[in-house]
Amino acid sequence: MSLCLNIKYAGDAVNDEALAKLRPEVLKAHDYLRTGTGKGSDFTGWLDLAVNYDREEFAAIKASADKIKSDSGLLIVIGIGGSYLGARAVIELIKSNNYNNLKKDTPDIYFTGNTISSTAVSELVSICEDRDFSINAISKSGTTTEPAIAFRVFRDLLVKKYGADEAAKRIYVTTDKSKGTLKALADREGYKTFVVPDDVGGRYSVLTAVGLLPIAVAGIDIDALMKGAQDARSKYSEPDMDKNDCYRYAAVRNLLYRSGKKIELCVAYEPSFTMMCEWFKQLFGESEGKDGLGLYPSSAIFSTDLHSLGQYIQQGERHLFETVVFFREPKQELIINDDPENVDGLNFLSGKPLSYVNRKAFEGTLLAHADGGAPGIVIEVDRSDEYNTGWLIYFFELACAISGYILGVNPFDQPGVESYKKNMFALLGKPGYEREKAELLRRLSE
Ligand code: PA5
């Protein structure tokens, strides 16, 4: 097995009796998801994606990745939310959070379209100067404002640098198969396009072209990534949570929520997991946070954050628990050297691998936090390679869907995201929003 779940430190609220009581709800959630009778069932294509994916498109992704690797030193990936986080998370976890600074034979990859900061976008424009680059614009709807603005900026840059014809050969668009402004533009200009399947929502789309093209450009083996997800899919198809760690995780986090632990901290001991935490936060936050319900997903990287959030976790308000993802084997080892003078008093660690110290920090912290009333669910994974990352992605996606159904919400919509957009458009003077604009201006001037 690739992933090992340990709920021993999950606290008193998680016991055999409480789990047994929740069993019918888990079975119902399983039924909703597997028979397509639950809320949002039009968006469950990700469930079988690891085996049902479009082989032709998969081959085209690899071919485009090869072309980008051969003609570009830099790939600009444009997207936001589910059209951004998965690719970055996988690249950083498997390669490094310092990916762009590594010595490598693959292009640098920068992400934009996820901010409207003029400073951040301008910085990236100057990074592109004097470099050969390509663009992958990603938007399922094809209408999201942030990536649309970024695409206008970087497309213009590319056309100025190479001329319209060559620029068109350096633009790759991942969007709906027929709808949206981005699709219309791509068809008009002859850009290479990839499809976001209709039945896969943004935050569940990392194993489609949305994530796979940038991931393949980073030199990551996307077959092995899919294989991990495939094996996880077989492993977690069992309805009985005693035999299904993924369902058990979903059940345990719901028990903790019901016992007053409203915040779930996704924790890891590898800085390369930072963006996976961001992906986790979007996956669970958008899926569960609605109808006045939902765990608030947060994150921390230890031991770094033990010197910032650690105090709060140990002794602050008792409303949180941790889900700790721990990788057993580091990508690289470092042995602590001996100092004959032992000036720093650290010779008790001489000759020890640094990963051993990291493990002891994990074990000690888990116990200390559990003693302090911040229980922990532990997910141990052998290593952060392609296979295990694919497995982990499927584990969390499935856990999120089951968990959302146990909670009683639709885990596949995000109606609340529209409110800020409506106000922003009104304040920007978009045609059709005149009445809203007058009302907002009145409130802002009060
Ligand atoms: O998970 C989601 O559905 C969202 O986070 C979307 O991915 C995000 O809003 C971007 O949407 P789009 O891909 O349509 O530009």
Boltz pocket constraint, residues with backbone or C-beta under 6 A from the ligand:
constraints:
  - pocket:
      binder: B
      contacts: [[A, 80], [A, 81], [A, 82], [A, 83], [A, 138], [A, 139], [A, 140], [A, 141], [A, 142], [A, 143], [A, 144], [A, 147], [A, 201], [A, 202], [A, 203], [A, 204], [A, 286], [A, 414]]
      max_distance: 6.0
